[in-house]
Amino acid sequence: MLEQLDYQEMSEIKGGISAEEYCAILDQLMEDNWGGWSDGKKHSASSAYAKHC
């Protein structure tokens, strides 16, 4: 019988990254670049962080 994979395992098979890694990268990008980003980019990053992290 086949084992059912969870979301994390499926993401890794497809070449994705974990939610923890995504959030860490997004957090670092916001920290390093916030002052130089447009309002639209700031809003998009904030929305993504709020939704996924």
DACOR-V672102 format. One record per pair of residues at least 4 apart in sequence whose ideal C-beta (glycine too) atoms are under 6 Angstrom apart, sorted by the first residue. I is the first residue (numbers start at 0). J is the second residue. D is the distance in Angstrom with one decimal. If there is no record, write none. Layout:
I | J | D
I | J | D
This chain:
4 | 8 | 4.1
4 | 9 | 5.0
10 | 15 | 3.7
16 | 20 | 4.3
16 | 21 | 5.4
22 | 52 | 3.8
25 | 48 | 5.6
28 | 32 | 5.8
29 | 33 | 5.5
29 | 44 | 5.3
32 | 36 | 5.6
36 | 40 | 4.1
36 | 41 | 5.1
47 | 51 | 5.9
48 | 52 | 4.9
